């Protein structure tokens, strides 16, 4: 089924119900939301786009984001949401890799210079055409969303999510995360290009309200004000966002009135942090563990589990990512794929209706990630006898900073572009505010200023990936095969 069909139905059933808000101001009701999506679908067709064509969405959170997504689907297209913080050159690579025929961007001028050769438009208004009557038919196997993850090779990979994947993800939200009612409101404080946008679908299905903060981003004071105004707010937040909300609420004497649900995930949540947040905001939290390849849908730690303070396993549960989603089978296996016993650490594998079809045009990555009918997540973990999954260190050397994933290789490649950088190795250092920060160990030929290294990054990668610290060394520790020993670098940072 076409996800836009959900919008179309809700609009038929409750046309005058409020749909999209900018801050406190109502932008449109469900009839208006649906009409705008159908007009965008008509506009895309008028530009010559056909079923299966891909449209890249390089936008920060805006009120036209959701109409655009549903408009792309209504005409049978495939959305390629791109993190708004990426560098234009990174976007250019994704646009090319995805074979996108059109890009909608906040700042369209920057993209052609960075190598984007397909049309780039700034305003969804440019897509307004004669409204399409109804969404075209889509099969469960038809691609609907290409989710670009960072790649360990330094290049992002496009996880192809089908209409069936999106629906399974949405329905399991209702089964395992939270109920959704028309009087609820989804607040988009995290990027719509990621989990927050995926969660929009179930809120459309149930005819809930959608609130885009005026700031377009994450501002705890703004969130508290909007929650108090709209009531029954649900939102997705990275653990670092939860931590900042706790700090701001404590300082300002707020207890998050109007917040119904905060779904957190995407990176590790420290037990002390969730306890503090729970004490302040009450039982509003649900945790999810997922990845672009199995979006938001591997495990969930329920509201009841998080709030069950009297349970003897409470601490262990808070330190876990919960139990398998209804639509997911989860196992911990050894390298051969043999399931391990409870308590034993191995790689986490998952299969089920929400798992991606595969990476777009990347047979090597597919051969690695999709084996024996399972998605190999690259995450290490262990299961308890009751089925609670606890993540261990990551198999990949991913750095998770402020909820964003950063692959060291990408940063290393940018730094190595500097002519006097001989060798470099990037690791994450624990940080109380960001979870982790990027630290680069650099071997230079001659004197190099930190500002030059910052500039090398600024020319190639997003700002949030730029190292927060540089450590200049004469050589990097290596093993017998010449492979840099990142564990030793991390140990050095820990010893400081
Ligand atoms: P992405 O594909 O960008 O969503 O990143 C997915 C990765 O983030 C996973 O493979 C995990 O390493 C990490 N991650 C996601 N959810 C959690 C969680 N609840 N706790 C700890 N790490 C998580």
Boltz pocket constraint, residues with backbone or C-beta under 6 A from the ligand:
constraints:
  - pocket:
      binder: B
      contacts: [[A, 149], [A, 150], [A, 264], [A, 265], [A, 266], [A, 267], [A, 268], [A, 269], [A, 287], [A, 288], [A, 289], [A, 290], [A, 291], [A, 292], [A, 293], [A, 321], [A, 377], [A, 379], [A, 391], [A, 394], [A, 398], [A, 405]]
      max_distance: 6.0
